[in-house]
Amino acid sequence: MKELESKVAIVTGAGQGVGQGIAFALADLGASVVCVGRTLSKLEDSVAEIESRGAKGLAFKCDVNDLASLEACVAAAVETFGGVNILVNNAQEVPLGALHEVSDEAFTRGFTSGPLATHRLMKLCYPYLKGDGSIINLASTAGRRWDMSTYGAYGAVKEAIRCLTRAAACEWGKDNIRTNVILPHATSPGLKWWIENKPEEAAEFMASIPMQRIGDCEEDIGRFVARLCTADCGYVNGQSIALDGGQGFIG
């Protein structure tokens, strides 16, 4: 029996990039995965791959900015697979730019899709996670950059997610729900866009990574997350874990 064979996972942003890599890695350990995102065709492709690996999947189109959509997502997971054991909050709209450039609308979308959606989904899944649950939230080392220029709004919403994660770890640990946050560098579509559009900054960024490479979405990020959800990591709670090739220290 695979280590997560009896588990049900919800992964937001599972149609591509880091979310997809995490979904695939969870499936490889036997979990049934609800792939959540905005583009149904991408989610269906993820589910097809999950099923080809011998696991079960469900594609669910969802707007993480909308509470009713999140409620329907959790209801579908429970109806289809009987519960929720793992929650991965990955989806996020990114408000990048200098402080004078970031509009109220962009900042609000970053907050709503990030910390607010994370908070909502954690609360919606809480009744099902009690007893043996694992929450993995995604933050970013952007919130700890040596130069926060053009990253203030993005870092702010990601640091809010870290605070929510720590609070859940402290409040829900007694319910045997473990809540951790990862801060990954991964070859996502967003990162590829950044490298193409800001090559000089990207080159400096790459040079600051001791391992001299960006992590693979499944092999470096997904597999770690899947392992974090197993009994092997049953005492890991409330941690901020940077998956960044040794680039920086997260306190």
Accessible surface in RSA format (square Angstrom, percent):
REM  Atomic radii and reference values for relative SASA: ProtOr
REM  Chains: A
REM  Algorithm: Lee & Richards
REM  Probe-radius: 1.40
REM  Slices: 20
REM RES _ NUM      All-atoms   Total-Side   Main-Chain    Non-polar    All polar
REM                ABS   REL    ABS   REL    ABS   REL    ABS   REL    ABS   REL
RES MET A   1   184.97  95.8 100.09  66.2  84.88 202.1  71.98  61.2 112.99 149.7
RES LYS A   2   100.66  49.1  91.35  56.1   9.31  22.2  70.58  63.5  30.08  32.0
RES GLU A   3    90.54  52.0  61.28  46.4  29.26  69.7  43.24  83.6  47.30  38.6
RES LEU A   4     1.33   0.7   1.31   0.9   0.02   0.1   1.33   0.9   0.00   0.0
RES GLU A   5    87.31  50.1  72.36  54.7  14.95  35.6  20.78  40.2  66.53  54.3
RES SER A   6    78.08  66.0  48.19  64.3  29.89  68.9  41.96  89.4  36.11  50.6
RES LYS A   7    40.83  19.9  39.92  24.5   0.91   2.2  21.99  19.8  18.84  20.1
RES VAL A   8    11.31   7.4  11.31  10.2   0.00   0.0  11.31   9.8   0.00   0.0
RES ALA A   9     0.00   0.0   0.00   0.0   0.00   0.0   0.00   0.0   0.00   0.0
RES ILE A  10     0.00   0.0   0.00   0.0   0.00   0.0   0.00   0.0   0.00   0.0
RES VAL A  11     0.00   0.0   0.00   0.0   0.00   0.0   0.00   0.0   0.00   0.0
RES THR A  12     2.73   1.9   2.73   2.8   0.00   0.0   0.98   1.3   1.75   2.6
RES GLY A  13    19.26  23.7   0.00   N/A  19.26  23.7  16.91  46.4   2.35   5.3
RES ALA A  14     0.00   0.0   0.00   0.0   0.00   0.0   0.00   0.0   0.00   0.0
RES GLY A  15    12.63  15.6   0.00   N/A  12.63  15.6   5.36  14.7   7.26  16.3
RES GLN A  16    80.60  45.1  77.18  56.4   3.43   8.2  25.11  53.5  55.49  42.1
RES GLY A  17    13.98  17.2   0.00   N/A  13.98  17.2   6.39  17.5   7.59  17.0
RES VAL A  18    16.49  10.9  13.55  12.3   2.94   7.1  13.55  11.8   2.94   8.0
RES GLY A  19     0.11   0.1   0.00   N/A   0.11   0.1   0.00   0.0   0.11   0.2
RES GLN A  20    45.02  25.2  45.02  32.9   0.00   0.0   0.39   0.8  44.63  33.8
RES GLY A  21     2.70   3.3   0.00   N/A   2.70   3.3   2.47   6.8   0.23   0.5
RES ILE A  22     0.00   0.0   0.00   0.0   0.00   0.0   0.00   0.0   0.00   0.0
RES ALA A  23     0.00   0.0   0.00   0.0   0.00   0.0   0.00   0.0   0.00   0.0
RES PHE A  24    22.52  11.3  22.52  13.9   0.00   0.0  22.52  13.7   0.00   0.0
RES ALA A  25     2.83   2.6   0.57   0.9   2.27   5.2   1.64   2.3   1.19   3.2
RES LEU A  26     0.00   0.0   0.00   0.0   0.00   0.0   0.00   0.0   0.00   0.0
RES ALA A  27     0.43   0.4   0.00   0.0   0.43   1.0   0.00   0.0   0.43   1.1
RES ASP A  28    54.13  37.9  45.12  44.9   9.01  21.3  21.55  50.7  32.59  32.5
RES LEU A  29    35.62  19.8  35.62  25.5   0.00   0.0  35.62  25.0   0.00   0.0
RES GLY A  30    12.25  15.1   0.00   N/A  12.25  15.1   5.38  14.8   6.87  15.4
RES ALA A  31     0.00   0.0   0.00   0.0   0.00   0.0   0.00   0.0   0.00   0.0
RES SER A  32    14.61  12.3  14.50  19.4   0.10   0.2   0.10   0.2  14.50  20.3
RES VAL A  33     0.00   0.0   0.00   0.0   0.00   0.0   0.00   0.0   0.00   0.0
RES VAL A  34     0.00   0.0   0.00   0.0   0.00   0.0   0.00   0.0   0.00   0.0
RES CYS A  35     0.00   0.0   0.00   0.0   0.00   0.0   0.00   0.0   0.00   0.0
RES VAL A  36     0.46   0.3   0.46   0.4   0.00   0.0   0.46   0.4   0.00   0.0
RES GLY A  37    10.03  12.4   0.00   N/A  10.03  12.4  10.03  27.5   0.00   0.0
RES ARG A  38   157.28  66.0 142.50  72.6  14.77  35.2  51.83  70.8 105.44  63.9
RES THR A  39    62.73  44.6  57.10  57.9   5.64  13.4  33.61  45.1  29.12  44.0
RES LEU A  40    75.39  42.0  71.67  51.3   3.72   9.4  71.67  50.3   3.72  10.0
RES SER A  41    68.06  57.5  63.17  84.3   4.89  11.3  47.13 100.4  20.93  29.3
RES LYS A  42    86.36  42.1  85.26  52.3   1.10   2.6  54.26  48.8  32.10  34.2
RES LEU A  43     1.06   0.6   1.06   0.8   0.00   0.0   1.06   0.7   0.00   0.0
RES GLU A  44    89.71  51.5  83.87  63.5   5.84  13.9  28.96  56.0  60.75  49.6
RES ASP A  45    97.98  68.6  89.90  89.5   8.08  19.1  23.80  56.0  74.18  74.0
RES SER A  46     0.15   0.1   0.00   0.0   0.15   0.3   0.15   0.3   0.00   0.0
RES VAL A  47    16.12  10.6  16.12  14.6   0.00   0.0  16.12  14.0   0.00   0.0
RES ALA A  48    60.01  55.2  49.42  76.3  10.59  24.1  53.79  75.8   6.22  16.5
RES GLU A  49    63.79  36.6  61.03  46.2   2.76   6.6  15.09  29.2  48.70  39.8
RES ILE A  50     0.00   0.0   0.00   0.0   0.00   0.0   0.00   0.0   0.00   0.0
RES GLU A  51    95.67  54.9  79.46  60.1  16.21  38.6  23.34  45.1  72.33  59.1
RES SER A  52    85.99  72.7  41.36  55.2  44.63 102.8  48.36 103.0  37.63  52.7
RES ARG A  53    69.18  29.0  46.93  23.9  22.25  53.0  28.92  39.5  40.26  24.4
RES GLY A  54    72.14  89.0   0.00   N/A  72.14  89.0  36.10  99.1  36.04  80.7
RES ALA A  55    13.77  12.7   1.18   1.8  12.59  28.6   7.77  10.9   6.00  15.9
RES LYS A  56   137.47  67.1 134.57  82.6   2.90   6.9  78.14  70.3  59.32  63.2
RES GLY A  57    13.93  17.2   0.00   N/A  13.93  17.2   0.00   0.0  13.93  31.2
RES LEU A  58    44.40  24.7  42.74  30.6   1.66   4.2  44.40  31.2   0.00   0.0
RES ALA A  59    24.65  22.7   7.84  12.1  16.81  38.2   7.84  11.0  16.81  44.5
RES PHE A  60    43.25  21.6  41.72  25.8   1.52   4.0  43.25  26.2   0.00   0.0
RES LYS A  61   132.79  64.8 115.89  71.1  16.90  40.2  58.35  52.5  74.44  79.3
RES CYS A  62     4.40   3.3   0.00   0.0   4.40  10.3   3.86   9.8   0.54   0.6
RES ASP A  63    56.27  39.4  53.99  53.7   2.28   5.4  24.76  58.3  31.51  31.4
RES VAL A  64    14.95   9.8  14.48  13.1   0.47   1.1  14.48  12.6   0.47   1.3
RES ASN A  65    21.34  14.7   9.07   8.8  12.27  29.5   7.57  18.2  13.76  13.3
RES ASP A  66    64.33  45.1  61.16  60.9   3.18   7.5  17.08  40.2  47.26  47.1
RES LEU A  67    73.20  40.8  70.19  50.2   3.01   7.6  70.19  49.3   3.01   8.1
RES ALA A  68    63.61  58.5  55.84  86.2   7.76  17.7  56.71  79.9   6.89  18.3
RES SER A  69    23.25  19.6  16.29  21.7   6.96  16.0  15.08  32.1   8.17  11.4
RES LEU A  70     0.10   0.1   0.10   0.1   0.00   0.0   0.10   0.1   0.00   0.0
RES GLU A  71    79.47  45.6  73.80  55.8   5.67  13.5  22.48  43.5  56.99  46.5
RES ALA A  72    47.59  43.8  37.93  58.5   9.66  22.0  44.83  63.1   2.77   7.3
RES CYS A  73     0.21   0.2   0.21   0.2   0.00   0.0   0.00   0.0   0.21   0.2
RES VAL A  74     7.47   4.9   7.47   6.8   0.00   0.0   7.47   6.5   0.00   0.0
RES ALA A  75    58.36  53.7  48.58  75.0   9.79  22.3  55.45  78.1   2.91   7.7
RES ALA A  76    19.45  17.9  15.56  24.0   3.89   8.8  18.97  26.7   0.48   1.3
RES ALA A  77     0.00   0.0   0.00   0.0   0.00   0.0   0.00   0.0   0.00   0.0
RES VAL A  78    38.22  25.1  34.18  30.9   4.04   9.7  34.18  29.7   4.04  11.0
RES GLU A  79   155.28  89.1 121.95  92.3  33.33  79.4  50.20  97.1 105.08  85.8
RES THR A  80    72.03  51.2  40.46  41.0  31.57  75.2  32.72  43.9  39.31  59.4
RES PHE A  81    46.89  23.5  17.51  10.8  29.38  76.4  24.54  14.9  22.35  64.0
RES GLY A  82    64.73  79.8   0.00   N/A  64.73  79.8  32.16  88.3  32.57  72.9
RES GLY A  83    11.91  14.7   0.00   N/A  11.91  14.7  11.68  32.0   0.23   0.5
RES VAL A  84     1.01   0.7   0.00   0.0   1.01   2.4   0.00   0.0   1.01   2.7
RES ASN A  85    34.93  24.1  34.26  33.1   0.67   1.6   0.53   1.3  34.40  33.2
RES ILE A  86     3.05   1.7   3.05   2.3   0.00   0.0   3.05   2.2   0.00   0.0
RES LEU A  87     0.00   0.0   0.00   0.0   0.00   0.0   0.00   0.0   0.00   0.0
RES VAL A  88     0.00   0.0   0.00   0.0   0.00   0.0   0.00   0.0   0.00   0.0
RES ASN A  89    10.72   7.4   6.06   5.9   4.66  11.2   4.48  10.8   6.25   6.0
RES ASN A  90    24.42  16.8  16.83  16.3   7.59  18.3   0.07   0.2  24.35  23.5
RES ALA A  91    28.85  26.5  14.39  22.2  14.46  32.9  19.64  27.7   9.21  24.4
RES GLN A  92    36.52  20.4   6.93   5.1  29.59  70.4   7.59  16.2  28.93  21.9
RES GLU A  93    44.50  25.5  39.40  29.8   5.10  12.2  26.25  50.8  18.25  14.9
RES VAL A  94    75.54  49.7  45.60  41.3  29.94  72.1  46.53  40.4  29.01  78.7
RES PRO A  95     5.25   3.8   0.09   0.1   5.16  18.8   4.48   3.7   0.77   4.8
RES LEU A  96    73.14  40.7  47.00  33.6  26.14  65.7  47.01  33.0  26.14  70.3
RES GLY A  97    12.46  15.4   0.00   N/A  12.46  15.4  11.66  32.0   0.80   1.8
RES ALA A  98    34.21  31.5  33.12  51.1   1.09   2.5  34.21  48.2   0.00   0.0
RES LEU A  99   143.52  79.9 123.58  88.4  19.94  50.1 124.26  87.3  19.26  51.8
RES HIS A 100   192.83 105.4 157.49 109.5  35.34  90.4 108.95 112.3  83.88  97.6
RES GLU A 101   130.79  75.1  97.97  74.1  32.82  78.1  45.79  88.6  85.00  69.4
RES VAL A 102    24.24  16.0   4.17   3.8  20.08  48.4   7.71   6.7  16.53  44.8
RES SER A 103    59.23  50.1  47.93  64.0  11.30  26.0  49.61 105.6   9.62  13.5
RES ASP A 104   126.33  88.5 118.10 117.5   8.23  19.5  39.18  92.2  87.15  86.9
RES GLU A 105   131.73  75.6 123.05  93.1   8.68  20.7  45.76  88.5  85.97  70.2
RES ALA A 106    39.79  36.6  30.94  47.7   8.85  20.1  37.53  52.8   2.26   6.0
RES PHE A 107    87.15  43.6  86.95  53.9   0.20   0.5  87.07  52.8   0.08   0.2
RES THR A 108    79.68  56.7  75.09  76.1   4.59  10.9  55.34  74.3  24.34  36.8
RES ARG A 109    97.00  40.7  96.92  49.4   0.08   0.2  28.69  39.2  68.31  41.4
RES GLY A 110     0.64   0.8   0.00   N/A   0.64   0.8   0.49   1.3   0.16   0.3
RES PHE A 111    95.79  47.9  95.79  59.3   0.00   0.0  95.79  58.1   0.00   0.0
RES THR A 112    22.61  16.1  22.61  22.9   0.00   0.0  13.51  18.2   9.10  13.7
RES SER A 113     2.07   1.7   0.52   0.7   1.55   3.6   0.52   1.1   1.55   2.2
RES GLY A 114     0.54   0.7   0.00   N/A   0.54   0.7   0.54   1.5   0.00   0.0
RES PRO A 115     3.29   2.4   2.72   2.5   0.56   2.0   3.07   2.5   0.21   1.3
RES LEU A 116    49.39  27.5  47.36  33.9   2.03   5.1  49.39  34.7   0.00   0.0
RES ALA A 117     4.37   4.0   4.37   6.7   0.00   0.0   4.37   6.2   0.00   0.0
RES THR A 118     4.27   3.0   4.27   4.3   0.00   0.0   0.00   0.0   4.27   6.4
RES HIS A 119    66.50  36.3  66.50  46.2   0.00   0.0  37.02  38.2  29.48  34.3
RES ARG A 120    51.76  21.7  50.49  25.7   1.27   3.0   8.24  11.3  43.51  26.4
RES LEU A 121     1.02   0.6   1.02   0.7   0.00   0.0   1.02   0.7   0.00   0.0
RES MET A 122     4.47   2.3   4.47   3.0   0.00   0.0   4.47   3.8   0.00   0.0
RES LYS A 123   109.24  53.3  97.26  59.7  11.98  28.5  53.17  47.9  56.08  59.7
RES LEU A 124    46.93  26.1  38.41  27.5   8.52  21.4  41.98  29.5   4.94  13.3
RES CYS A 125     0.00   0.0   0.00   0.0   0.00   0.0   0.00   0.0   0.00   0.0
RES TYR A 126    55.66  26.0  55.66  31.7   0.00   0.0  38.38  28.8  17.29  21.3
RES PRO A 127    81.40  59.3  61.37  55.9  20.04  72.8  62.59  51.7  18.82 116.9
RES TYR A 128    96.07  44.9  76.77  43.7  19.31  50.2  41.52  31.2  54.55  67.2
RES LEU A 129     0.96   0.5   0.00   0.0   0.96   2.4   0.45   0.3   0.51   1.4
RES LYS A 130   105.68  51.6  84.64  51.9  21.04  50.1  33.55  30.2  72.14  76.8
RES GLY A 131    46.67  57.6   0.00   N/A  46.67  57.6  33.81  92.8  12.86  28.8
RES ASP A 132    81.35  57.0  73.90  73.6   7.45  17.6  27.11  63.8  54.24  54.1
RES GLY A 133     4.17   5.1   0.00   N/A   4.17   5.1   1.10   3.0   3.08   6.9
RES SER A 134     4.55   3.8   4.36   5.8   0.19   0.4   4.36   9.3   0.19   0.3
RES ILE A 135     0.00   0.0   0.00   0.0   0.00   0.0   0.00   0.0   0.00   0.0
RES ILE A 136     0.00   0.0   0.00   0.0   0.00   0.0   0.00   0.0   0.00   0.0
RES ASN A 137     0.04   0.0   0.04   0.0   0.00   0.0   0.04   0.1   0.00   0.0
RES LEU A 138     8.94   5.0   8.34   6.0   0.60   1.5   8.34   5.9   0.60   1.6
RES ALA A 139     3.53   3.2   0.00   0.0   3.53   8.0   0.00   0.0   3.53   9.3
RES SER A 140    14.28  12.1  14.15  18.9   0.13   0.3   3.23   6.9  11.05  15.5
RES THR A 141    19.83  14.1  17.27  17.5   2.56   6.1   9.47  12.7  10.35  15.7
RES ALA A 142     8.79   8.1   6.08   9.4   2.71   6.2   8.09  11.4   0.70   1.9
RES GLY A 143    16.75  20.7   0.00   N/A  16.75  20.7   0.45   1.2  16.30  36.5
RES ARG A 144   111.13  46.7  79.72  40.6  31.41  74.8  17.91  24.5  93.21  56.5
RES ARG A 145    45.07  18.9  30.29  15.4  14.78  35.2   8.43  11.5  36.65  22.2
RES TRP A 146   164.85  66.2 119.62  57.9  45.23 106.2 117.12  62.4  47.73  77.4
RES ASP A 147    69.51  48.7  65.41  65.1   4.10   9.7  19.23  45.2  50.28  50.1
RES MET A 148    69.84  36.2  61.08  40.4   8.76  20.8  61.20  52.0   8.64  11.4
RES SER A 149    73.24  61.9  55.69  74.3  17.54  40.4  37.84  80.6  35.40  49.6
RES THR A 150    46.04  32.7  40.44  41.0   5.59  13.3  36.73  49.3   9.31  14.1
RES TYR A 151    17.72   8.3  17.71  10.1   0.01   0.0  15.14  11.4   2.59   3.2
RES GLY A 152    20.90  25.8   0.00   N/A  20.90  25.8  15.11  41.5   5.79  13.0
RES ALA A 153     4.11   3.8   1.56   2.4   2.54   5.8   3.35   4.7   0.76   2.0
RES TYR A 154    34.53  16.1  34.53  19.6   0.00   0.0  11.17   8.4  23.36  28.8
RES GLY A 155     1.13   1.4   0.00   N/A   1.13   1.4   1.13   3.1   0.00   0.0
RES ALA A 156    50.24  46.2  32.98  50.9  17.26  39.3  42.23  59.5   8.01  21.2
RES VAL A 157     3.81   2.5   2.49   2.3   1.32   3.2   3.81   3.3   0.00   0.0
RES LYS A 158    10.22   5.0  10.22   6.3   0.00   0.0   2.83   2.5   7.39   7.9
RES GLU A 159    41.48  23.8  41.01  31.0   0.47   1.1  27.22  52.7  14.25  11.6
RES ALA A 160    33.51  30.8  25.77  39.8   7.75  17.6  32.04  45.1   1.47   3.9
RES ILE A 161     4.27   2.4   4.27   3.2   0.00   0.0   4.27   3.1   0.00   0.0
RES ARG A 162    31.57  13.3  27.29  13.9   4.28  10.2   8.65  11.8  22.92  13.9
RES CYS A 163    89.57  67.8  79.14  88.3  10.43  24.5  30.22  76.6  59.35  64.0
RES LEU A 164    46.77  26.0  44.91  32.1   1.86   4.7  45.54  32.0   1.22   3.3
RES THR A 165     1.63   1.2   1.63   1.7   0.00   0.0   1.63   2.2   0.00   0.0
RES ARG A 166   128.40  53.9 127.88  65.2   0.52   1.2  50.55  69.1  77.86  47.2
RES ALA A 167    43.00  39.5  35.13  54.2   7.87  17.9  42.57  59.9   0.43   1.1
RES ALA A 168     5.09   4.7   1.81   2.8   3.28   7.5   4.44   6.3   0.65   1.7
RES ALA A 169     3.87   3.6   0.81   1.3   3.06   7.0   0.98   1.4   2.89   7.7
RES CYS A 170    84.99  64.3  50.60  56.4  34.39  80.8  31.94  80.9  53.05  57.2
RES GLU A 171   101.80  58.4  96.74  73.2   5.06  12.0  36.73  71.0  65.07  53.1
RES TRP A 172    36.89  14.8  36.89  17.9   0.00   0.0  23.25  12.4  13.64  22.1
RES GLY A 173    30.41  37.5   0.00   N/A  30.41  37.5  15.00  41.2  15.41  34.5
RES LYS A 174   175.30  85.5 128.48  78.8  46.81 111.5 116.41 104.8  58.89  62.7
RES ASP A 175    27.99  19.6  19.24  19.2   8.75  20.7   7.74  18.2  20.24  20.2
RES ASN A 176    80.58  55.6  76.28  73.7   4.30  10.4  21.21  51.0  59.37  57.4
RES ILE A 177     0.37   0.2   0.00   0.0   0.37   0.9   0.00   0.0   0.37   1.0
RES ARG A 178    24.92  10.5  24.92  12.7   0.00   0.0  11.62  15.9  13.30   8.1
RES THR A 179     0.00   0.0   0.00   0.0   0.00   0.0   0.00   0.0   0.00   0.0
RES ASN A 180     0.00   0.0   0.00   0.0   0.00   0.0   0.00   0.0   0.00   0.0
RES VAL A 181     0.92   0.6   0.92   0.8   0.00   0.0   0.92   0.8   0.00   0.0
RES ILE A 182     0.00   0.0   0.00   0.0   0.00   0.0   0.00   0.0   0.00   0.0
RES LEU A 183     0.14   0.1   0.00   0.0   0.14   0.3   0.14   0.1   0.00   0.0
RES PRO A 184    26.33  19.2   8.74   8.0  17.59  64.0   8.74   7.2  17.59 109.3
RES HIS A 185    15.45   8.4  12.72   8.8   2.73   7.0   8.36   8.6   7.09   8.2
RES ALA A 186     6.47   5.9   0.92   1.4   5.54  12.6   0.92   1.3   5.54  14.7
RES THR A 187    51.95  37.0  45.15  45.8   6.80  16.2  36.47  49.0  15.48  23.4
RES SER A 188    25.06  21.2  25.06  33.5   0.00   0.0  12.23  26.1  12.83  18.0
RES PRO A 189    58.77  42.8  50.75  46.3   8.02  29.1  53.84  44.4   4.93  30.6
RES GLY A 190    48.79  60.2   0.00   N/A  48.79  60.2  39.44 108.2   9.36  21.0
RES LEU A 191    30.80  17.2  26.17  18.7   4.63  11.6  28.72  20.2   2.08   5.6
RES LYS A 192   115.22  56.2 113.65  69.7   1.57   3.7  60.47  54.4  54.75  58.3
RES TRP A 193   138.03  55.4 135.31  65.5   2.73   6.4 115.28  61.5  22.75  36.9
RES TRP A 194    21.92   8.8  21.92  10.6   0.00   0.0  21.79  11.6   0.13   0.2
RES ILE A 195    63.51  36.1  62.04  46.2   1.46   3.5  62.04  44.7   1.46   4.0
RES GLU A 196   133.98  76.9 103.92  78.6  30.06  71.6  43.62  84.4  90.36  73.8
RES ASN A 197    79.71  55.0  51.01  49.3  28.70  69.1  12.17  29.3  67.54  65.3
RES LYS A 198    74.32  36.3  68.91  42.3   5.42  12.9  51.13  46.0  23.19  24.7
RES PRO A 199    83.06  60.5  76.91  70.1   6.14  22.3  78.43  64.8   4.62  28.7
RES GLU A 200   153.30  88.0 141.96 107.4  11.34  27.0  60.44 116.9  92.85  75.8
RES GLU A 201    50.62  29.1  43.77  33.1   6.84  16.3  30.08  58.2  20.54  16.8
RES ALA A 202     7.54   6.9   4.93   7.6   2.61   5.9   5.21   7.3   2.32   6.2
RES ALA A 203    63.81  58.7  50.37  77.7  13.43  30.6  58.59  82.5   5.22  13.8
RES GLU A 204   110.48  63.4 101.35  76.7   9.13  21.7  43.15  83.5  67.32  55.0
RES PHE A 205    21.81  10.9  20.26  12.6   1.55   4.0  21.55  13.1   0.26   0.7
RES MET A 206    60.60  31.4  60.60  40.1   0.00   0.0  60.51  51.4   0.08   0.1
RES ALA A 207    72.37  66.5  49.19  75.9  23.18  52.7  51.76  72.9  20.61  54.6
RES SER A 208    45.39  38.4  24.03  32.1  21.36  49.2  35.77  76.2   9.62  13.5
RES ILE A 209     0.52   0.3   0.47   0.3   0.06   0.1   0.52   0.4   0.00   0.0
RES PRO A 210    91.29  66.5  57.18  52.1  34.10 124.0  68.91  56.9  22.38 139.1
RES MET A 211   117.00  60.6  94.40  62.5  22.60  53.8  76.21  64.8  40.79  54.0
RES GLN A 212   108.08  60.4  89.16  65.2  18.93  45.1  46.10  98.1  61.99  47.0
RES ARG A 213   111.44  46.8 105.84  54.0   5.60  13.3  55.63  76.0  55.81  33.8
RES ILE A 214    17.09   9.7   5.98   4.5  11.11  26.8   5.98   4.3  11.11  30.2
RES GLY A 215    11.38  14.0   0.00   N/A  11.38  14.0   7.81  21.4   3.57   8.0
RES ASP A 216    58.09  40.7  56.97  56.7   1.12   2.7  15.44  36.3  42.66  42.5
RES CYS A 217    16.33  12.4  16.31  18.2   0.02   0.0  12.45  31.5   3.88   4.2
RES GLU A 218    29.63  17.0  29.43  22.3   0.20   0.5  10.23  19.8  19.40  15.8
RES GLU A 219   104.30  59.9  92.34  69.9  11.96  28.5  12.38  24.0  91.91  75.0
RES ASP A 220    45.98  32.2  32.93  32.8  13.04  30.8  13.46  31.7  32.52  32.4
RES ILE A 221     1.55   0.9   1.55   1.2   0.00   0.0   1.55   1.1   0.00   0.0
RES GLY A 222     0.00   0.0   0.00   N/A   0.00   0.0   0.00   0.0   0.00   0.0
RES ARG A 223   137.30  57.6 131.35  67.0   5.95  14.2  44.94  61.4  92.35  56.0
RES PHE A 224    70.24  35.1  63.64  39.4   6.60  17.2  68.69  41.6   1.55   4.4
RES VAL A 225     0.00   0.0   0.00   0.0   0.00   0.0   0.00   0.0   0.00   0.0
RES ALA A 226     1.68   1.5   1.68   2.6   0.00   0.0   1.68   2.4   0.00   0.0
RES ARG A 227    87.90  36.9  87.88  44.8   0.03   0.1  41.45  56.6  46.46  28.2
RES LEU A 228     4.01   2.2   3.37   2.4   0.64   1.6   3.77   2.6   0.24   0.6
RES CYS A 229    12.28   9.3   0.00   0.0  12.28  28.8   0.00   0.0  12.28  13.2
RES THR A 230     4.41   3.1   1.53   1.6   2.88   6.9   4.08   5.5   0.33   0.5
RES ALA A 231    99.66  91.6  67.54 104.2  32.12  73.1  76.03 107.1  23.63  62.6
RES ASP A 232   107.52  75.3  68.64  68.3  38.88  91.9  23.22  54.6  84.31  84.1
RES CYS A 233    23.90  18.1  22.14  24.7   1.75   4.1   1.75   4.4  22.14  23.9
RES GLY A 234    42.28  52.1   0.00   N/A  42.28  52.1  22.17  60.8  20.11  45.0
RES TYR A 235   217.96 101.8 198.05 112.7  19.91  51.8 151.94 114.2  66.02  81.4
RES VAL A 236    46.17  30.4  42.91  38.8   3.26   7.9  46.17  40.1   0.00   0.0
RES ASN A 237    46.17  31.8  35.73  34.5  10.43  25.1  15.22  36.6  30.95  29.9
RES GLY A 238    11.60  14.3   0.00   N/A  11.60  14.3   0.26   0.7  11.34  25.4
RES GLN A 239    83.99  47.0  82.81  60.5   1.18   2.8  16.63  35.4  67.36  51.1
RES SER A 240    36.13  30.5  14.73  19.7  21.40  49.3   5.33  11.4  30.80  43.2
RES ILE A 241    40.08  22.8  37.31  27.8   2.77   6.7  40.08  28.9   0.00   0.0
RES ALA A 242    29.93  27.5   7.33  11.3  22.60  51.4   7.33  10.3  22.60  59.9
RES LEU A 243    29.91  16.7  19.90  14.2  10.01  25.2  27.07  19.0   2.84   7.6
RES ASP A 244     7.48   5.2   4.20   4.2   3.28   7.8   2.23   5.2   5.25   5.2
RES GLY A 245    27.24  33.6   0.00   N/A  27.24  33.6  14.46  39.7  12.78  28.6
RES GLY A 246    54.86  67.7   0.00   N/A  54.86  67.7  32.50  89.2  22.37  50.1
RES GLN A 247    36.26  20.3  11.66   8.5  24.60  58.6   3.95   8.4  32.31  24.5
RES GLY A 248    41.90  51.7   0.00   N/A  41.90  51.7  30.14  82.7  11.76  26.3
RES PHE A 249   177.18  88.6 151.63  93.9  25.55  66.5 155.39  94.2  21.79  62.4
RES ILE A 250    22.30  12.7   4.54   3.4  17.76  42.8   4.54   3.3  17.76  48.2
RES GLY A 251    58.70  72.4   0.00   N/A  58.70  72.4  49.16 134.9   9.53  21.3
END  Absolute sums over single chains surface
CHAIN  1 A    11431.6       8958.2       2473.4       6315.4       5116.1
END  Absolute sums over all chains
TOTAL         11431.6       8958.2       2473.4       6315.4       5116.1
